[in-house]
Amino acid sequence: MPRSPSSPAFWRSPLRGPWFTSVLGVVLLVGITVLFVTGLLSYAAYNPNLSAVNDKTPDKGILGFYLFPWPTRPVWLYRLTQGVHVTLGIALVPVLLAKLWSVVPKLFALPPARSLAHALERLSLLLLVGGALFEFTTGVLNIQLDYVFPGSFYTLHFYGAWVFIAAFVTHAVLRVPTAFRNLRHVRRPSTGPGPASGSPERASGLPGAGEPARPEDELVSPDPLPPTVSRRGALGFVGGGSVLLVATTAGHGFDGPLRETALLAPHGGAEPGSGPNGFQINKTAASRGITATETSEEAWRLVVTGKDRTVRLSRTELRELPLYSAALPIACVEGWSTSDQWWRGVRLRDLAGLVGYEKDAAPDVLVESLQRHGAFRVAALRDNQVRDPRSLLALFVNGEDLTPDHGYPARVIVPAAPGVLNTKWVARMTFGDL
């Protein structure tokens, strides 16, 4: 009679066992914790409590309990936290898949629930597996700029992360003690053939003589096929996959030759163009409907509004104001970043001073772009970002005028801010409490 997936004998791999699963579980325990924390930091970096235009999850309620004003120091903060988030997420994909493969017999085990605790564990497992697949899939698609999922990535990924982490914490509370016991436990020799006592293979085998069966022994096949690789070898294969993925994606967070190693990243390969403006961008002027006519010296004016006046400034008039320089990177939510570029322009706090504010008491600012469609056409910056002396309305980069794709005639550049808050093709700035 054919075996069904609910039968332990259906699953015949000799690799499955508590030790193998526990090693993968501990790696995920550490890795997913770091992923979740860096993800929360990424969300905080958008300053969603500042203004509705920055908040992609307006119904978050208590889930925003931890939010805090995002700092501007160190300037590479977002580059680091989001780079870790994306690179670690990519590295954990093989580990996650191996972990799911290692426990797949338990997903088909009958009866579905043997006790209240077991039912709780099975429910958490359902949410855990579904949440993990959802979060990793949407994250990878976002990195690849492939927005095939319905709705906003920010909303889906944010709420999905909270559902996933709730299941993850529940599962960890129930299973982590067992996992660490499996890693420490050395089973007594069995009376039948098998690996030697004291090896990881033996430590995750069937119960030894006189030992009662444990729930985690369900992972061990009662009728295993002959092994073709050791469990340590299988772990090496999984680790090698992680290393390969990192090696072919992490380079998009660097410049020069390292970027050319990012074969699996959309922003990998050679730098776009050459010269002072030859560094990475996400959106071009053409893709956002920006024309040369509206950005010409004759047509373009920056409108700055404040407490008691409004001024309109041409690019020539902006160049006549005191200009300052700052070396700042650009870092994007998709994980790519550039090294420091040398920006030059007018300080944001000086623009606030033009419309009635003391420079040391400059308020928040709402920045509007010429672009007519796309996310973050309007963005808000906090007062601490406005007052930082390195926060600029940039007119030049690396000694040359900005190109249209880098935001000509003027763009915002703020230390440690996500790339989408560094608005390009700026048309209007409104200072005041938001």
C-alpha positions in Angstrom: 0.0 0.0 0.0 1.5 3.4 -1.0 2.8 5.5 1.9 1.2 8.9 2.5 3.0 12.1 3.5 1.5 11.7 7.0 3.4 8.4 7.4 6.9 8.8 9.0 8.3 6.2 6.6 7.3 8.4 3.6 10.2 10.7 4.4 13.4 8.7 3.9 16.3 11.2 3.9 18.9 10.2 6.5 19.9 13.8 6.9 16.8 14.8 8.8 17.0 14.8 12.6 16.9 17.0 15.7 20.6 18.0 15.6 20.5 19.2 11.9 17.2 21.1 12.4 18.5 22.6 15.6 21.6 24.0 14.1 19.6 25.7 11.3 17.1 26.9 13.9 19.8 28.6 16.0 21.2 30.3 13.0 17.8 31.6 12.1 17.1 32.6 15.7 20.1 35.0 15.6 19.7 36.1 12.0 16.0 36.8 12.0 16.3 38.8 15.2 18.9 41.0 13.6 16.7 41.3 10.5 13.7 42.4 12.5 15.6 45.0 14.5 17.3 46.5 11.4 13.9 46.4 9.6 12.4 48.4 12.5 15.2 50.9 12.2 14.6 51.3 8.5 11.0 52.1 9.2 12.0 54.6 11.9 14.4 56.3 9.4 11.4 57.4 7.3 10.2 59.4 10.3 6.6 58.2 9.8 5.3 60.1 12.9 6.5 63.3 11.4 4.0 63.7 8.5 1.3 61.8 6.7 3.4 61.9 3.5 6.1 59.9 5.2 3.8 57.4 6.8 2.9 54.4 4.6 1.2 52.6 7.4 -1.2 55.2 9.0 -3.2 52.6 10.9 -0.2 51.0 12.6 -1.4 52.1 16.1 0.6 50.4 18.9 3.0 48.8 16.3 4.7 52.2 16.1 5.4 52.3 19.9 9.2 52.3 19.4 9.5 55.1 16.8 12.0 57.9 17.6 13.4 60.9 15.7 15.9 59.5 13.3 19.4 61.0 13.9 21.8 62.5 11.4 25.0 61.1 12.9 26.9 59.1 11.9 26.3 60.0 8.3 26.6 56.3 7.2 24.0 55.0 9.7 21.2 54.1 7.3 23.8 52.8 4.8 25.0 50.4 7.5 21.6 49.3 9.0 19.8 48.8 5.7 22.9 47.2 4.1 23.0 44.7 6.9 19.2 44.1 6.6 19.2 43.4 2.9 22.5 41.4 2.8 21.6 39.3 5.8 18.2 38.6 4.4 19.7 37.3 1.2 22.3 35.2 3.1 19.5 33.5 5.1 17.5 32.3 2.1 19.3 29.0 1.8 19.2 28.5 5.6 15.4 29.1 5.6 14.8 26.7 2.7 17.0 24.1 4.4 15.1 24.6 7.7 11.7 24.2 6.0 13.0 21.0 4.2 14.2 19.6 7.5 10.9 19.9 9.3 8.5 19.2 6.4 7.5 15.8 7.9 6.0 17.6 10.9 3.8 19.7 8.6 2.0 16.5 7.5 1.9 14.8 10.9 -1.4 13.4 12.2 -3.3 14.0 14.4 -3.1 17.8 13.8 -3.1 18.5 17.5 -2.3 16.2 20.4 -2.7 18.8 23.2 -3.3 22.4 23.7 0.4 23.1 23.7 0.8 21.1 20.5 -2.1 22.9 18.9 -0.5 26.3 19.8 2.8 25.1 18.3 1.2 23.9 15.1 -0.7 27.3 14.7 2.5 29.2 15.3 4.3 27.0 12.8 1.6 27.8 10.2 2.0 31.5 10.7 5.8 31.1 10.9 6.2 29.3 7.6 3.6 31.5 5.8 5.1 34.7 7.3 8.7 33.7 6.5 7.9 32.9 2.9 5.9 36.1 2.5 8.5 38.4 4.1 11.5 36.8 2.3 9.7 36.7 -1.1 8.5 40.3 -1.0 11.9 41.4 0.3 13.7 39.7 -2.6 11.3 41.0 -5.2 11.7 44.5 -3.8 15.5 44.3 -4.0 15.1 43.1 -7.6 12.7 46.1 -8.4 10.0 43.6 -9.3 6.8 44.9 -7.8 4.5 42.1 -8.7 2.8 42.0 -5.3 -0.5 43.8 -4.8 -0.3 47.1 -2.8 2.5 49.0 -1.3 5.7 47.1 -0.4 6.1 49.3 2.7 2.6 48.4 4.0 2.8 44.7 3.1 6.3 44.2 4.5 5.6 46.1 7.7 2.4 44.3 8.7 3.8 41.0 7.5 6.8 41.4 9.6 4.8 41.9 12.8 2.6 38.8 12.0 5.8 36.8 11.3 7.7 38.0 14.4 4.7 37.2 16.7 4.7 33.6 15.4 8.5 33.5 15.5 8.6 34.5 19.1 5.9 32.0 20.1 7.7 29.2 18.3 11.1 30.2 19.8 9.7 30.2 23.3 8.3 26.7 22.7 11.2 25.2 20.8 14.5 27.0 21.7 15.1 25.0 24.9 14.7 21.8 23.0 17.0 23.0 20.2 19.8 23.8 22.6 19.3 20.5 24.3 19.6 18.8 21.0 22.9 20.5 20.3 24.3 19.5 23.6 22.8 16.0 23.8 24.9 12.9 23.1 22.7 9.8 22.7 23.7 6.4 24.1 24.7 3.8 21.4 21.8 1.9 19.9 21.9 -1.9 19.6 21.6 -1.7 15.8 23.9 -0.4 13.1 24.4 3.4 12.8 26.9 6.2 13.2 29.2 6.1 16.2 28.1 7.6 19.5 29.2 11.2 20.1 28.9 12.2 16.4 26.3 14.7 15.3 24.8 11.9 13.1 24.4 9.7 16.1 23.2 12.5 18.3 20.2 13.0 16.0 19.4 9.4 15.4 16.6 7.3 16.7 16.3 6.7 20.5 19.0 4.4 21.9 18.2 1.3 23.8 15.8 1.8 26.6 15.2 5.5 25.7 11.7 6.8 25.3 10.7 8.4 22.0 10.7 12.2 22.1 8.6 14.5 19.9 11.7 15.7 18.0 12.5 12.1 17.0 9.6 12.4 14.6 12.1 14.1 12.2 14.2 10.9 11.9 13.0 8.4 9.3 12.3 4.9 10.5 13.4 3.6 7.1 16.2 5.9 5.9 17.9 5.6 2.5 21.7 5.1 2.5 23.4 8.4 3.2 25.3 10.1 0.4 26.5 13.1 2.5 27.0 13.8 6.1 24.9 16.3 8.0 28.0 18.5 8.4 28.5 18.2 4.6 24.9 19.3 4.1 25.4 22.3 6.4 28.5 23.2 4.5 26.4 23.1 1.3 23.8 25.4 2.8 26.5 27.8 4.1 28.2 27.8 0.7 24.9 28.8 -0.9 24.7 31.7 1.6 28.2 32.8 0.9 27.6 32.6 -2.9 24.5 34.8 -2.6 26.3 37.4 -0.5 29.3 37.4 -2.9 27.0 38.1 -5.9 24.8 40.7 -4.3 26.6 42.6 -1.5 28.8 44.5 -3.9 25.9 46.9 -4.8 26.6 48.6 -1.5 30.1 49.7 -2.7 31.7 51.6 -5.6 34.3 50.6 -8.1 35.3 47.0 -8.8 33.3 45.6 -5.9 30.1 46.7 -7.4 30.9 44.6 -10.5 30.6 41.5 -8.3 26.9 42.1 -7.6 25.8 40.0 -10.5 22.4 39.2 -9.0 21.6 42.8 -8.0 19.9 45.3 -10.4 22.3 48.0 -9.2 25.4 45.8 -9.6 27.8 45.9 -12.5 29.7 48.9 -13.7 28.8 52.4 -12.5 26.2 54.2 -14.6 28.1 56.6 -16.8 31.4 58.2 -15.9 32.6 61.5 -14.5 31.5 63.4 -11.4 27.9 62.3 -11.8 28.7 58.7 -12.6 27.2 57.1 -9.5 24.1 55.0 -8.8 20.5 56.3 -9.2 17.1 54.7 -8.7 14.9 56.9 -10.9 15.7 58.9 -14.0 14.4 62.3 -15.0 12.6 60.8 -18.0 10.9 58.1 -15.9 9.4 60.8 -13.7 8.3 63.1 -16.5 10.9 65.8 -15.9 11.6 67.9 -19.0 14.5 70.2 -19.8 12.0 73.0 -20.4 10.7 73.2 -16.9 14.2 72.8 -15.3 15.8 75.5 -17.5 17.4 78.6 -15.9 14.6 80.7 -17.3 11.7 78.6 -16.1 12.7 77.0 -12.8 12.2 78.8 -9.5 12.4 77.4 -6.0 9.5 78.5 -3.8 10.4 78.7 -0.1 7.6 79.4 2.3 8.0 80.1 6.1 6.5 81.8 9.1 6.2 85.3 7.7 7.2 85.4 4.1 7.6 83.5 0.8 10.6 83.8 -1.5 11.2 82.6 -5.1 14.8 81.9 -6.0 16.3 81.1 -9.4 19.3 78.8 -9.6 21.5 81.9 -10.2 20.2 83.5 -7.0 20.8 80.3 -5.0 24.4 80.2 -6.3 24.9 83.7 -4.9 23.9 82.6 -1.4 26.6 81.2 0.9 27.5 77.7 -0.3 28.8 74.8 1.8 30.1 71.4 1.0 29.5 68.0 2.6 30.7 64.5 1.9 27.7 62.2 2.2 26.6 58.8 0.8 23.3 57.8 -0.7 21.6 54.6 0.6 18.4 53.1 -0.6 15.8 50.8 1.0 16.7 48.1 -1.6 20.2 47.8 0.0 22.3 49.6 -2.6 24.4 52.6 -1.6 27.3 54.7 -2.8 30.4 55.9 -1.0 30.6 59.6 0.0 30.0 62.0 -2.8 31.1 65.6 -2.5 27.9 67.8 -2.5 27.8 71.6 -2.6 24.9 73.9 -2.1 22.8 76.0 0.3 22.3 74.8 3.9 18.7 73.9 4.6 18.8 75.9 7.9 20.0 79.0 5.8 16.9 78.6 3.6 14.8 78.5 6.8 16.5 81.7 7.8 15.4 83.4 4.6 11.7 82.9 5.5 11.8 84.1 9.1 13.4 81.4 11.3 16.5 81.6 13.4 19.0 79.2 12.0 19.5 77.4 15.2 15.7 77.0 15.6 14.8 75.9 12.1 11.6 73.8 12.1 10.5 70.8 10.0 10.2 71.2 6.3 7.9 69.7 3.6 9.8 69.2 0.3 7.9 68.9 -3.0 9.4 67.7 -6.2 8.6 68.5 -9.9 7.9 64.9 -10.5 4.2 64.2 -11.1 4.0 60.5 -10.1 5.7 57.9 -8.0 6.3 57.4 -4.3 7.7 60.2 -2.2 7.0 63.0 -4.7 6.5 64.9 -1.4 8.6 64.2 1.7 9.1 65.7 5.1 12.3 66.2 7.1 12.6 66.7 10.9 13.9 69.8 12.5 17.1 68.0 13.6 17.7 67.1 9.9 17.1 70.7 8.8 19.4 72.1 11.4 22.3 69.8 10.7 25.0 71.9 8.9 25.6 69.1 6.4 22.0 69.1 5.2 22.0 70.8 1.9 19.9 71.9 -1.1 22.6 70.6 -3.4 23.4 72.4 -6.7 26.6 70.6 -7.5 28.2 67.2 -6.9 31.9 66.3 -7.1 32.7 69.7 -8.5 30.1 69.7 -11.3 26.5 70.7 -11.9 24.0 68.0 -11.0 22.8 66.1 -14.1 19.1 65.8 -14.7 19.1 62.2 -13.4 20.7 63.3 -10.2 18.1 66.1 -9.6 19.1 69.2 -11.6 18.5 72.0 -10.9 18.5 71.3 -7.1 18.1 68.3 -4.8 18.1 67.7 -1.1 20.9 65.7 0.5 20.6 64.9 4.2 23.1 62.8 6.3 21.9 59.3 7.3 18.5 59.6 5.6 17.0 57.0 3.3 17.5 57.8 -0.4 13.8 58.6 -1.0 13.9 61.5 1.5 16.8 63.1 -0.5 14.2 64.6 -2.9 15.3 65.4 -6.4 14.1 68.2 -8.8 13.0 70.3 -5.8 10.2 72.8 -6.6 8.9 74.0 -3.2 10.0 73.9 0.4 7.6 74.8 3.2 9.1 75.3 6.7 7.0 75.0 9.8 5.8 72.5 12.4 4.3 69.5 10.6 
